[in-house]
Amino acid sequence: MQLYPANAAEALEFHKVRDLLLLKCRTDAARERVQDIRFHTHKLHVERELLQAYEYKTILQSGGHFPNDFTRNLHKEIKLLSITGGVLSGEQMLAFMQLALSIKDILAWFGKHNELFPTLRLLTENITYEKQIAETVSAVIDEMGIVRDNASRELMSIRSDLSRVRNEARRIFEGVLRRLNKAGYLADISESFLNGRRTAAVLAEYKRIVKGILHGESDTQKTVFIEPEETTELNNEIFSLERAEAREIQRILAQATKDLSRFAPQLESYYHLCGIFDFIRAKAQLGIDMAGNMPRISQHPGIHLEKAYHPLLYLHNKQNNKPTIPLNLELDRQNRILIISGPNAGGKTVSMKTVGLLQLMAQAGLLIPTGENSEIGIFRQVMVQIGDTQSIEHELSTYSAHLQHMKHFMDAANGKTLFFIDELGSGSDPNLGGAFAEAIVEDLAHKHALGIITTHYLNLKVMAGKVRGIMNGAMSFDEEKLEPLYRLITGKPGSSYTFAIAQRSGLPAEVIERARQLTQREHFKLDKMLHQAEQQTVKLSDKEKELDRLLKENEKLKKQYEEATDKERKREHFETLRLQNQVKKEELEYLRDTERKFKQIIQDWKKAENKQDVIAAAENVLFRKKLVQDNASAARKADKQYDTVGGKPKVGDLVRNKANHQVGTLQEIRDKRAIVKIGKLPFNVDMDGLVVVRKKKPEKTS
């Protein structure tokens, strides 16, 4: 994969994920793989690496143990095997034997689990266990890495003689110590070792009395260290035998190394395989920490994310017991470019980085924190423009450097390019910068590149529905609490909430009002409409949730009504809730209708020459909500004063109009119409729109 610029992966914070992966590795071989991790562009390669991590994750989560326990670094030892005359130590040979036995355990494990983990098992397809490796080592090296006594007859004879002479020297030396101590010649420490010889610690004034070889004296010169003449010859013999032992051990190790060198290719493949399994294990453990899953992989460029999280944000919030808002997003051939707008600190850049980072992780073979139905396409290029692009060395301003990057984007982009641009056109005059930004987006769209752009430019929000393949996205914002909701809504632009944030932040009212006056009226009106439409969308979502809750409650009450003995009381309660739901449905339908009309207003805005007429039409649509609110207020008032009786209305009954919730007396019935007297005035209404009610009795007070 080609990355632009060179630090594109760092801009998307992939290096932080790589550092977390390094911490999961136990071997140097696995760490080397992490450092050299690559972003693959072949579907089969990406799928294979993801499946390896997914299968290992399954093993870990099931509580099973995969026997890749060998973690020692043998890189130098393997090189030594190929050098003529090279000699391994006993400890190094023991490590090779442990490596071979580890491979034996791995192959046996796959034999027991048969075809449960086919992708992992495929890694061992050309690996066979060579039992002569362990036999060669165990014949001469014990479990502590020491050459065995029976490694050769010569060594056994030398060590036997050495043991006999050492015992004799020790017996004689201890006899000398007893004699010297009885004579009062010994110092407090009595004995020591100097120059590899066992010596008696004699008081300095007696050094001429004790016969032997003087090897040294203490710092205070009050004690001298003498090798008694009785043990000198024995010590010389011990020294000679020890040199003979060292020569024989060296000969045995050299021969064993030569024997092992025949298996150098197998040992290298064993070591390589253990490193791969440790690398896969690290990926699986990181996937568990991040709630990672394996997405579906498509050969065609595209992104479909369901319940996706920024992995670093997820881990941070998880550590602090905070929830993380999931991201749902789709980019494909029809909707190639997403323009995200909304308030500052509302999550635009985080949403963009989430998509970019997950794409890099997936093409690097890492499990990603998304829903199981997510799908990732293969891209050959990723281009990133995030943060300050000022170039001091080349004396370029932020905007000039920004344009140079955009030039590369437009020159190199194609249908297999994924790009991310944060605050396109920033750093320049708003009108001119907006014009250049629009031209750049059009060019990238015509080249079929896929990408995400964050912006505050109104003209980019407007163009999203005009140019094929470009769509809007908005970051939700709670105006009441002045808090971002970090929820991306695709299909509509977002307001910057500039004036709302300024007002809530305590900026003087006169400053805010003056800013309103200085702002171009058309732009301000459009941003205001975006603002109101977005808030209505948030409320619409709340209304839908409330409606779902009420409908479920209705179903519950209906069942209770059918089973209860007091059917009349249950029916009245059910009818009241039904009327309340009718109000909710009416308001919900109004909000949906307003949203449809608002989309039409945006289209009219693009085409109309007289912008004032479009703004007036928008205001007429947006501020009709008061009628719905008045209607809801009348319904609540009627619910407090009257109980629903039900049944077919008759002349003289007290009835309630379902449409406006006014209550009056039924005076006359004319086929499907009725005359209802409300106050002093008669009204002609539809019979189907009436329900019989009665005035509630006042509650008794004690």
Phi and psi in degrees as a GROMACS rama.xvg file:
@    title "Ramachandran Plot"
@    xaxis  label "Phi"
@    yaxis  label "Psi"
@TYPE xy
-93.7313  129.767  GLN-2
-113.021  137.71  LEU-3
-138.015  133.006  TYR-4
-72.1782  -169.599  PRO-5
-60.8786  -28.6453  ALA-6
-97.7774  24.2316  ASN-7
-59.9066  -42.1711  ALA-8
-63.4307  -39.0245  ALA-9
-67.0628  -36.7381  GLU-10
-62.04  -32.2163  ALA-11
-91.6185  5.14347  LEU-12
69.5814  27.0873  GLU-13
-66.4428  -31.1284  PHE-14
-61.4608  -29.5827  HIS-15
-71.1871  -37.3438  LYS-16
-66.3073  -40.697  VAL-17
-62.5235  -38.3571  ARG-18
-64.5179  -38.5401  ASP-19
-65.7048  -36.855  LEU-20
-66.6141  -38.6371  LEU-21
-58.6286  -39.2417  LEU-22
-65.3111  -21.5786  LEU-23
-85.1373  -14.0437  LYS-24
-78.8234  144.564  CYS-25
-109.788  -13.7405  ARG-26
-122.009  153.422  THR-27
-64.8883  -33.9846  ASP-28
-62.2848  -40.6795  ALA-29
-69.3611  -39.0147  ALA-30
-63.5912  -37.9054  ARG-31
-61.9812  -39.0547  GLU-32
-65.7715  -38.2017  ARG-33
-65.3268  -43.299  VAL-34
-63.6386  -31.5519  GLN-35
-99.8698  18.5632  ASP-36
-59.7905  140.652  ILE-37
-125.768  159.499  ARG-38
-101.105  110.423  PHE-39
-83.355  150.586  HIS-40
-118.586  7.94854  THR-41
-107.245  126.847  HIS-42
-56.2765  -45.5562  LYS-43
-62.9742  -38.7506  LEU-44
-66.2497  -44.7778  HIS-45
-63.0401  -45.9844  VAL-46
-62.1507  -40.8756  GLU-47
-62.4214  -46.3736  ARG-48
-67.0364  -37.7299  GLU-49
-67.0616  -40.6789  LEU-50
-64.842  -37.8133  LEU-51
-59.1521  -48.3412  GLN-52
-65.119  -39.3307  ALA-53
-65.9699  -42.5294  TYR-54
-65.8638  -40.3016  GLU-55
-67.5012  -37.7002  TYR-56
-60.0262  -39.4197  LYS-57
-62.0553  -40.9448  THR-58
-61.4086  -47.1423  ILE-59
-64.611  -42.6668  LEU-60
-72.6449  -22.1653  GLN-61
-83.7304  -3.24029  SER-62
83.9082  7.90512  GLY-63
-80.0241  168.053  GLY-64
-123.709  121.615  HIS-65
-96.4917  126.452  PHE-66
-81.0204  46.6605  PRO-67
-95.0729  67.6608  ASN-68
-93.7495  -4.55105  ASP-69
-79.5967  119.457  PHE-70
-126.378  5.03593  THR-71
-76.0467  145.992  ARG-72
-84.0641  117.213  ASN-73
-118.176  22.3142  LEU-74
-59.1324  -46.9289  HIS-75
-69.5931  -38.1937  LYS-76
-64.832  -38.2178  GLU-77
-65.6745  -38.6444  ILE-78
-64.4243  -38.0804  LYS-79
-63.4421  -32.3454  LEU-80
-61.7427  -29.7195  LEU-81
-88.6913  -2.63616  SER-82
-93.8239  124.606  ILE-83
-63.2195  128.283  THR-84
87.3779  -1.51741  GLY-85
-68.0364  145.433  GLY-86
-129.276  125.12  VAL-87
-88.2708  148.309  LEU-88
-77.9872  166.738  SER-89
-61.3399  -38.9229  GLY-90
-64.9922  -38.5729  GLU-91
-67.3746  -40.2444  GLN-92
-63.4086  -40.6533  MET-93
-59.5884  -38.1812  LEU-94
-63.4262  -39.6854  ALA-95
-64.9338  -38.1976  PHE-96
-64.722  -41.7666  MET-97
-64.2798  -35.7107  GLN-98
-62.6529  -46.5916  LEU-99
-63.1278  -41.359  ALA-100
-66.7416  -33.3377  LEU-101
-63.7251  -41.5981  SER-102
-63.8247  -38.7933  ILE-103
-58.574  -43.0702  LYS-104
-66.4224  -38.6952  ASP-105
-64.6807  -45.6825  ILE-106
-64.1436  -38.4384  LEU-107
-66.0035  -36.8317  ALA-108
-62.7078  -45.1575  TRP-109
-65.9553  -31.9683  PHE-110
-63.1605  -37.7219  GLY-111
-73.3799  -36.3208  LYS-112
-94.4746  3.39363  HIS-113
46.7923  -116.458  ASN-114
-102.87  22.6021  GLU-115
-69.9382  -30.0029  LEU-116
-130.57  70.7841  PHE-117
-63.4746  -35.9296  PRO-118
-70.1858  -38.9178  THR-119
-69.2284  -40.5999  LEU-120
-63.7422  -31.3058  ARG-121
-59.9374  -27.3177  LEU-122
-65.4477  -23.703  LEU-123
-99.241  9.45697  THR-124
-56.7984  -40.5975  GLU-125
-103.646  17.3674  ASN-126
-103.657  129.595  ILE-127
-126.924  146.127  THR-128
-82.0372  127.416  TYR-129
-104.631  102.997  GLU-130
-69.226  -21.9519  LYS-131
-66.3533  -20.872  GLN-132
-63.7402  -50.6806  ILE-133
-65.9072  -37.5218  ALA-134
-66.4787  -40.1228  GLU-135
-62.0931  -43.614  THR-136
-73.2638  -48.2145  VAL-137
-66.2141  -19.7727  SER-138
-69.0841  -26.1793  ALA-139
-122.439  -15.8008  VAL-140
-120.885  135.093  ILE-141
-88.5299  -176.804  ASP-142
-68.3225  -12.3138  GLU-143
-97.1684  0.66051  MET-144
85.3719  13.7002  GLY-145
-100.877  142.307  ILE-146
-65.5259  131.296  VAL-147
-69.1782  152.852  ARG-148
-61.3289  -37.1591  ASP-149
-91.3061  17.667  ASN-150
-62.8804  -27.8371  ALA-151
-156.732  157.82  SER-152
-65.0073  -38.0402  ARG-153
-62.5264  -43.5762  GLU-154
-66.4406  -38.5156  LEU-155
-63.7435  -41.0632  MET-156
-65.8935  -44.3753  SER-157
-61.7052  -46.4578  ILE-158
-67.9677  -31.1535  ARG-159
-65.7823  -47.431  SER-160
-62.55  -41.0876  ASP-161
-63.1274  -40.2762  LEU-162
-65.8246  -40.2767  SER-163
-65.6353  -45.0263  ARG-164
-68.7027  -38.9365  VAL-165
-62.6832  -40.7011  ARG-166
-64.1967  -41.1008  ASN-167
-64.9909  -42.9205  GLU-168
-64.3006  -39.3616  ALA-169
-65.8794  -40.3496  ARG-170
-63.8187  -45.1371  ARG-171
-68.6019  -42.3214  ILE-172
-62.8018  -41.446  PHE-173
-65.8318  -33.2358  GLU-174
-65.8557  -41.2622  GLY-175
-62.0856  -42.9164  VAL-176
-61.4477  -39.7505  LEU-177
-64.548  -40.8127  ARG-178
-65.9677  -44.7908  ARG-179
-67.3202  -35.1483  LEU-180
-69.6236  -38.1217  ASN-181
-65.2267  -32.1516  LYS-182
-80.3947  -10.4535  ALA-183
81.8606  20.8866  GLY-184
-88.4995  -18.2741  TYR-185
-82.9868  146.228  LEU-186
-80.4869  -179.819  ALA-187
-62.8606  -35.1963  ASP-188
-80.3103  -15.0362  ILE-189
65.2289  -45.0623  SER-190
-150.27  167.256  GLU-191
-163.487  174.246  SER-192
-117.496  128.46  PHE-193
-136.41  135.065  LEU-194
54.9329  32.254  ASN-195
77.0082  7.69586  GLY-196
-113.413  145.398  ARG-197
-83.8679  122.24  ARG-198
-124.607  156.056  THR-199
-94.6379  136.506  ALA-200
-88.9002  104.45  ALA-201
-109.458  141.641  VAL-202
-61.3465  139.069  LEU-203
-57.2678  -35.0623  ALA-204
-70.034  -12.195  GLU-205
-108.053  10.9024  TYR-206
-65.8742  -25.5993  LYS-207
-83.0202  -15.4492  ARG-208
-82.4241  -40.6413  ILE-209
-81.3348  122.976  VAL-210
-85.7997  136.005  LYS-211
156.865  -167.497  GLY-212
-100.482  125.337  ILE-213
-80.9013  122.53  LEU-214
-105.365  -13.6291  HIS-215
163.995  -179.371  GLY-216
-141.573  165.406  GLU-217
-76.124  168.838  SER-218
-62.3746  -30.7778  ASP-219
-84.7655  -7.53212  THR-220
63.9695  17.0867  GLN-221
-91.8573  -14.4352  LYS-222
-130.071  138.421  THR-223
-120.266  153.223  VAL-224
-113.733  114.143  PHE-225
-120.425  131.285  ILE-226
-87.1686  114.932  GLU-227
-59.4881  143.555  PRO-228
-65.2048  -22.1401  GLU-229
-66.9306  -25.9838  GLU-230
-107.724  0.0640177  THR-231
-60.7131  -50.3314  THR-232
-62.6186  -39.7076  GLU-233
-64.9615  -40.5297  LEU-234
-64.5631  -37.3612  ASN-235
-63.5263  -38.1023  ASN-236
-68.5146  -39.8997  GLU-237
-60.88  -44.0653  ILE-238
-60.4684  -41.0439  PHE-239
-66.6477  -42.6554  SER-240
-66.3222  -36.9678  LEU-241
-64.4335  -39.3911  GLU-242
-66.0141  -37.9219  ARG-243
-65.744  -39.1872  ALA-244
-62.9246  -44.9194  GLU-245
-61.5528  -40.4586  ALA-246
-64.8451  -39.8224  ARG-247
-70.2722  -40.0578  GLU-248
-61.1332  -42.5952  ILE-249
-62.3453  -40.3041  GLN-250
-64.6256  -42.0545  ARG-251
-65.4165  -43.5574  ILE-252
-64.7722  -39.3501  LEU-253
-63.0192  -42.2373  ALA-254
-67.7242  -41.0685  GLN-255
-65.8639  -38.1638  ALA-256
-62.8892  -42.5228  THR-257
-61.6102  -40.4013  LYS-258
-65.9399  -38.9293  ASP-259
-70.6599  -30.161  LEU-260
-60.7155  -23.1728  SER-261
-64.5706  -22.5217  ARG-262
-105.166  17.843  PHE-263
-56.1999  -44.8738  ALA-264
-60.1776  -41.7901  PRO-265
-64.5971  -44.0834  GLN-266
-63.3373  -38.4102  LEU-267
-65.2777  -40.8058  GLU-268
-67.6259  -35.179  SER-269
-61.9693  -48.0803  TYR-270
-62.865  -41.6807  TYR-271
-60.8712  -43.9862  HIS-272
-65.5204  -41.5227  LEU-273
-62.5187  -37.9126  CYS-274
-64.3835  -40.5234  GLY-275
-63.4633  -45.8987  ILE-276
-65.0501  -35.4722  PHE-277
-68.0129  -37.6867  ASP-278
-63.3257  -43.9964  PHE-279
-66.4997  -39.4586  ILE-280
-59.7903  -42.1635  ARG-281
-61.9276  -41.9734  ALA-282
-64.2707  -39.9057  LYS-283
-66.1324  -43.4048  ALA-284
-66.0325  -38.8873  GLN-285
-65.2661  -37.7866  LEU-286
-61.805  -38.8849  GLY-287
-64.6607  -44.8994  ILE-288
-59.6067  -37.997  ASP-289
-93.5944  7.0331  MET-290
57.0678  42.5921  ALA-291
-79.0664  147.895  GLY-292
-130.358  167.849  ASN-293
-96.5906  115.164  MET-294
-77.0068  163.396  PRO-295
-70.8926  145.257  ARG-296
-112.335  129.45  ILE-297
-114.048  142.297  SER-298
-70.3546  -25.0524  GLN-299
-87.8492  142.226  HIS-300
-59.4969  134.935  PRO-301
166.011  159.908  GLY-302
-139.916  127.736  ILE-303
-132.318  104.635  HIS-304
-112.026  129.451  LEU-305
-123.014  128.614  GLU-306
51.5656  51.4878  LYS-307
-92.5778  147.375  ALA-308
-127.479  149.728  TYR-309
-72.8084  118.462  HIS-310
-58.6879  -39.6518  PRO-311
-70.7196  -39.823  LEU-312
-66.2435  -38.2818  LEU-313
-62.3293  -45.3666  TYR-314
-65.0888  -39.46  LEU-315
-64.0764  -47.5136  HIS-316
-67.5902  -35.2109  ASN-317
-62.2249  -40.6246  LYS-318
-66.4738  -30.7662  GLN-319
-102.095  15.0099  ASN-320
54.1704  42.1469  ASN-321
-115.532  145.723  LYS-322
-75.7848  155.203  PRO-323
-118.563  128.941  THR-324
-77.1199  124.092  ILE-325
-73.8239  159.652  PRO-326
-116.228  132.374  LEU-327
-118.482  126.776  ASN-328
-158.223  148.578  LEU-329
-143  129.775  GLU-330
-124.042  128.555  LEU-331
-147.542  -165.751  ASP-332
-66.328  -30.3802  ARG-333
-81.3829  -42.0704  GLN-334
-116.792  88.9063  ASN-335
-89.4391  -34.1676  ARG-336
-123.172  129.255  ILE-337
-109.233  124.771  LEU-338
-104.4  110.722  ILE-339
-97.2807  125.929  ILE-340
-125.258  171.382  SER-341
142.767  -178.468  GLY-342
-69.9068  157.966  PRO-343
-62.3434  148.848  ASN-344
61.2775  23.6221  ALA-345
-95.9056  -4.37622  GLY-346
106.212  10.8859  GLY-347
-61.4533  -52.3902  LYS-348
-65.7451  -37.6355  THR-349
-63.5472  -42.0062  VAL-350
-61.109  -43.5941  SER-351
-64.3584  -45.5983  MET-352
-64.8558  -33.395  LYS-353
-59.002  -47.6762  THR-354
-63.202  -46.5563  VAL-355
-63.859  -44.3702  GLY-356
-66.6625  -42.322  LEU-357
-64.5894  -34.9426  LEU-358
-64.2739  -46.0568  GLN-359
-63.4434  -42.5398  LEU-360
-61.2601  -44.2057  MET-361
-63.7491  -44.0763  ALA-362
-75.0012  -9.328  GLN-363
-94.2224  0.386494  ALA-364
84.5888  21.4539  GLY-365
-101.693  140.844  LEU-366
-65.5535  143.649  LEU-367
-120.889  146.253  ILE-368
-75.6181  83.7174  PRO-369
-141.141  170.967  THR-370
-69.0699  160.132  GLY-371
-66.9997  -20.3513  GLU-372
-90.2858  6.68515  ASN-373
-71.2729  154.387  SER-374
-138.582  136.211  GLU-375
-120.491  130.003  ILE-376
-90.576  171.868  GLY-377
-100.506  125.332  ILE-378
-113.838  144.782  PHE-379
-96.6949  -17.3036  ARG-380
-135.377  140.187  GLN-381
-129.27  123.603  VAL-382
-118.859  135.85  MET-383
-132.534  134.043  VAL-384
-134.773  93.7148  GLN-385
-131.62  131.828  ILE-386
88.8834  -173.885  GLY-387
-69.1606  127.561  ASP-388
-107.572  15.8581  THR-389
-63.09  137.282  GLN-390
-117.623  101.239  SER-391
-70.2136  -38.4677  ILE-392
-61.9572  -37.5795  GLU-393
-100.166  12.9339  HIS-394
53.5661  43.7157  GLU-395
-107.298  138.802  LEU-396
-73.4137  169.984  SER-397
-57.115  -45.585  THR-398
-69.5666  -38.2618  TYR-399
-64.0515  -45.202  SER-400
-63.1717  -37.964  ALA-401
-59.4175  -44.5206  HIS-402
-67.1994  -35.0377  LEU-403
-63.011  -40.9576  GLN-404
-63.5872  -42.6253  HIS-405
-62.7795  -34.1524  MET-406
-60.8807  -43.6655  LYS-407
-64.3203  -41.2464  HIS-408
-54.9717  -49.5897  PHE-409
-71.0949  -33.6179  MET-410
-70.0493  -38.5878  ASP-411
-101.074  -14.9108  ALA-412
-66.1153  145.382  ALA-413
-152.383  -169.673  ASN-414
-69.0372  -8.4257  GLY-415
-114.55  28.0382  LYS-416
-106.394  137.01  THR-417
-118.001  123.743  LEU-418
-126.206  156.393  PHE-419
-137.746  122.285  PHE-420
-127.237  119.28  ILE-421
-95.7654  122.159  ASP-422
55.6784  62.8583  GLU-423
-58.5681  130.742  LEU-424
83.1317  2.31375  GLY-425
-69.268  155.362  SER-426
94.9592  2.94193  GLY-427
-130.426  177.197  SER-428
-55.0586  130.944  ASP-429
-54.5264  -42.7044  PRO-430
-70.0105  -48.2337  ASN-431
-68.7422  -42.8078  LEU-432
-61.0169  -39.4804  GLY-433
-64.0754  -39.0194  GLY-434
-64.6531  -46.6093  ALA-435
-62.6844  -40.385  PHE-436
-60.336  -43.4893  ALA-437
-63.1516  -42.318  GLU-438
-64.1153  -39.3815  ALA-439
-64.9756  -43.8621  ILE-440
-63.7536  -42.1729  VAL-441
-59.557  -42.6473  GLU-442
-64.0276  -44.3088  ASP-443
-64.8389  -36.0034  LEU-444
-66.7857  -41.0907  ALA-445
-66.1922  -24.9221  HIS-446
-89.802  6.78855  LYS-447
65.2515  19.8281  HIS-448
-73.1194  151.708  ALA-449
-106.518  143.38  LEU-450
-177.727  177.328  GLY-451
-128.737  136.958  ILE-452
-129.205  135.158  ILE-453
-105.058  144.504  THR-454
-161.05  162.063  THR-455
-114.179  -3.9131  HIS-456
-69.3976  127.394  TYR-457
-67.7102  -35.1908  LEU-458
-66.4044  -30.0824  ASN-459
-70.9928  -35.6037  LEU-460
-64.6074  -39.4589  LYS-461
-70.65  -36.9224  VAL-462
-73.0738  -15.8194  MET-463
-57.7932  -35.7467  ALA-464
-88.9422  -7.49438  GLY-465
-92.0773  -39.5505  LYS-466
-95.0675  129.564  VAL-467
-62.4478  134.127  ARG-468
93.9269  -3.13864  GLY-469
-111.426  133.548  ILE-470
-132.49  158.38  MET-471
-91.5456  156.449  ASN-472
-146.711  146.097  GLY-473
-131.583  141.344  ALA-474
-90.4548  122.596  MET-475
-65.2772  151.129  SER-476
-146.12  132.527  PHE-477
-90.2539  104.731  ASP-478
-69.6012  -30.8341  GLU-479
-66.1542  -46.9483  GLU-480
-90.2642  -7.75455  LYS-481
56.9729  46.6211  LEU-482
-130.176  137.948  GLU-483
-70.6978  145.018  PRO-484
-96.9789  -6.91181  LEU-485
54.0975  33.0279  TYR-486
-116.755  122.467  ARG-487
-87.924  128.117  LEU-488
-116.756  116.551  ILE-489
-91.0569  152.484  THR-490
105.29  -9.6841  GLY-491
-148.317  150.664  LYS-492
-78.3271  166.826  PRO-493
-117.157  154.669  GLY-494
-85.0815  151.997  SER-495
-81.8814  -12.994  SER-496
54.8771  33.7203  TYR-497
-60.1471  -50.681  THR-498
-73.3366  -35.4358  PHE-499
-64.2148  -43.7867  ALA-500
-66.7497  -40.0338  ILE-501
-62.5332  -41.5086  ALA-502
-66.9075  -45.4581  GLN-503
-68.7885  -24.1645  ARG-504
-79.818  -4.10306  SER-505
89.1462  15.2473  GLY-506
-65.4741  141.175  LEU-507
-54.514  140.91  PRO-508
-60.7469  -37.1485  ALA-509
-67.5602  -32.7031  GLU-510
-68.2519  -42.9492  VAL-511
-63.3787  -43.3621  ILE-512
-63.5808  -40.6036  GLU-513
-64.5828  -37.3282  ARG-514
-63.7901  -38.472  ALA-515
-60.7147  -42.0043  ARG-516
-66.4505  -36.639  GLN-517
-77.1123  -21.0147  LEU-518
-74.795  140.077  THR-519
-57.7974  128.851  GLN-520
-58.8761  -42.6782  ARG-521
-64.4057  -43.0436  GLU-522
-64.7495  -41.248  HIS-523
-64.5879  -41.9101  PHE-524
-61.8172  -43.6815  LYS-525
-64.7781  -43.7725  LEU-526
-63.1146  -35.8428  ASP-527
-64.848  -42.1924  LYS-528
-64.6508  -41.4343  MET-529
-59.2648  -43.2386  LEU-530
-59.144  -50.636  HIS-531
-68.2312  -40.0556  GLN-532
-63.3249  -39.3774  ALA-533
-65.8069  -41.7387  GLU-534
-64.8703  -37.3951  GLN-535
-65.7682  -34.3005  GLN-536
-64.9521  -42.7035  THR-537
-60.2749  -44.0527  VAL-538
-68.1723  -35.9495  LYS-539
-59.4212  -41.91  LEU-540
-61.9926  -41.7024  SER-541
-64.604  -40.3884  ASP-542
-63.8938  -39.7379  LYS-543
-63.7945  -41.0061  GLU-544
-63.7145  -42.8451  LYS-545
-64.5789  -40.2215  GLU-546
-64.1214  -42.6792  LEU-547
-59.7059  -41.3032  ASP-548
-63.3392  -44.1866  ARG-549
-67.0806  -38.6407  LEU-550
-64.4315  -39.8953  LEU-551
-64.7118  -39.0142  LYS-552
-65.3509  -36.9749  GLU-553
-61.4861  -43.9983  ASN-554
-61.3613  -40.2803  GLU-555
-65.0501  -44.181  LYS-556
-66.2775  -34.0422  LEU-557
-63.4424  -43.1436  LYS-558
-64.3036  -42.458  LYS-559
-62.6889  -36.7191  GLN-560
-63.761  -41.2223  TYR-561
-69.128  -27.2004  GLU-562
-99.5163  -21.1696  GLU-563
-74.4294  151.638  ALA-564
-78.2209  -34.5258  THR-565
-87.3646  73.932  ASP-566
-67.5632  -36.0218  LYS-567
-64.3844  -46.1527  GLU-568
-64.7403  -40.192  ARG-569
-64.6745  -39.795  LYS-570
-64.4369  -40.0414  ARG-571
-63.7635  -43.1638  GLU-572
-64.7388  -40.3913  HIS-573
-63.2028  -41.3135  PHE-574
-65.5218  -37.5088  GLU-575
-63.2513  -44.9113  THR-576
-64.9261  -35.7715  LEU-577
-62.9252  -39.6582  ARG-578
-66.0799  -39.1257  LEU-579
-63.3605  -41.093  GLN-580
-64.7723  -33.4032  ASN-581
-61.1797  -39.6099  GLN-582
-63.877  -44.9058  VAL-583
-61.921  -41.2148  LYS-584
-64.0894  -41.5678  LYS-585
-62.023  -42.9854  GLU-586
-68.2436  -37.7338  GLU-587
-65.6565  -42.139  LEU-588
-62.5348  -36.7724  GLU-589
-64.602  -43.176  TYR-590
-64.2519  -40.5679  LEU-591
-65.1124  -40.2915  ARG-592
-64.012  -38.6505  ASP-593
-62.7467  -40.3705  THR-594
-63.2454  -42.5458  GLU-595
-61.431  -42.3323  ARG-596
-65.9637  -35.1885  LYS-597
-66.6604  -38.2289  PHE-598
-61.4185  -38.6698  LYS-599
-64.9404  -36.1143  GLN-600
-63.158  -40.1934  ILE-601
-61.2234  -42.271  ILE-602
-63.4692  -42.0408  GLN-603
-64.0661  -36.3133  ASP-604
-60.1465  -40.7278  TRP-605
-66.7141  -34.4572  LYS-606
-92.9509  -30.1302  LYS-607
-72.3022  143.754  ALA-608
-86.1261  -37.3909  GLU-609
-93.2133  97.8241  ASN-610
-68.7404  -27.7389  LYS-611
-63.8631  -38.7518  GLN-612
-63.2606  -39.1888  ASP-613
-66.8839  -40.5201  VAL-614
-64.7548  -40.8552  ILE-615
-63.1395  -42.2367  ALA-616
-63.3755  -39.4567  ALA-617
-64.4813  -43.5092  ALA-618
-62.7987  -36.7519  GLU-619
-63.4946  -38.3182  ASN-620
-72.7002  -45.1842  VAL-621
-68.4445  -32.7885  LEU-622
-99.4421  10.5577  PHE-623
-77.8481  -6.16597  ARG-624
-58.5133  -24.4501  LYS-625
-60.0246  -34.3121  LYS-626
-63.5059  -42.3961  LEU-627
-64.9443  -41.0382  VAL-628
-63.7998  -41.406  GLN-629
-61.8481  -41.0008  ASP-630
-63.0423  -42.853  ASN-631
-63.9615  -37.5894  ALA-632
-64.3383  -41.1243  SER-633
-64.3574  -36.2237  ALA-634
-65.3175  -43.9882  ALA-635
-62.8333  -39.1191  ARG-636
-64.3204  -43.1739  LYS-637
-65.1674  -38.0856  ALA-638
-62.5281  -34.1182  ASP-639
-72.3121  -33.1668  LYS-640
-96.0665  -23.1073  GLN-641
-132.669  147.04  TYR-642
-102.547  142.871  ASP-643
-80.8241  127.629  THR-644
-94.7492  -44.5193  VAL-645
88.3281  -177.096  GLY-646
87.4347  172.296  GLY-647
-77.7962  128.135  LYS-648
-64.9662  141.619  PRO-649
-124.521  160.256  LYS-650
-58.2531  132.901  VAL-651
97.5034  -14.328  GLY-652
-72.6385  150.801  ASP-653
-84.5612  122.747  LEU-654
-127.013  158.264  VAL-655
-123.323  132.293  ARG-656
-78.7785  120.652  ASN-657
-65.6339  -26.6216  LYS-658
-76.7485  -51.7666  ALA-659
-112.973  -0.74461  ASN-660
65.6127  22.3197  HIS-661
-81.3609  146.955  GLN-662
-115.161  135.231  VAL-663
-156.311  -174.497  GLY-664
-102.236  133.149  THR-665
-76.74  116.999  LEU-666
-101.293  -33.0231  GLN-667
-155.076  144.541  GLU-668
-117.157  125.347  ILE-669
-123.987  92.2038  ARG-670
56.6281  -113.927  ASP-671
-96.1104  4.98961  LYS-672
-111.49  161.771  ARG-673
-145.122  151.623  ALA-674
-103.367  118.585  ILE-675
-117.522  129.316  VAL-676
-93.8728  115.029  LYS-677
-114.259  113.073  ILE-678
70.3603  -121.828  GLY-679
-104.828  -1.70239  LYS-680
-110.842  137.41  LEU-681
-86.4979  145.898  PRO-682
-132.437  138.753  PHE-683
-92.8537  115.441  ASN-684
-131.716  165.74  VAL-685
-77.4573  132.181  ASP-686
-59.1765  -35.2759  MET-687
-68.419  -16.029  ASP-688
-92.0005  10.0667  GLY-689
-113.162  147.581  LEU-690
-137.706  139.929  VAL-691
-76.0734  134.506  VAL-692
-133.46  169.432  VAL-693
-141.771  150.398  ARG-694
-68.9094  135.154  LYS-695
-67.9467  144.41  LYS-696
-77.9629  140.647  LYS-697
-64.752  140.999  PRO-698
-69.8859  139.203  GLU-699
-76.1113  141.615  LYS-700
-114.657  141.85  THR-701
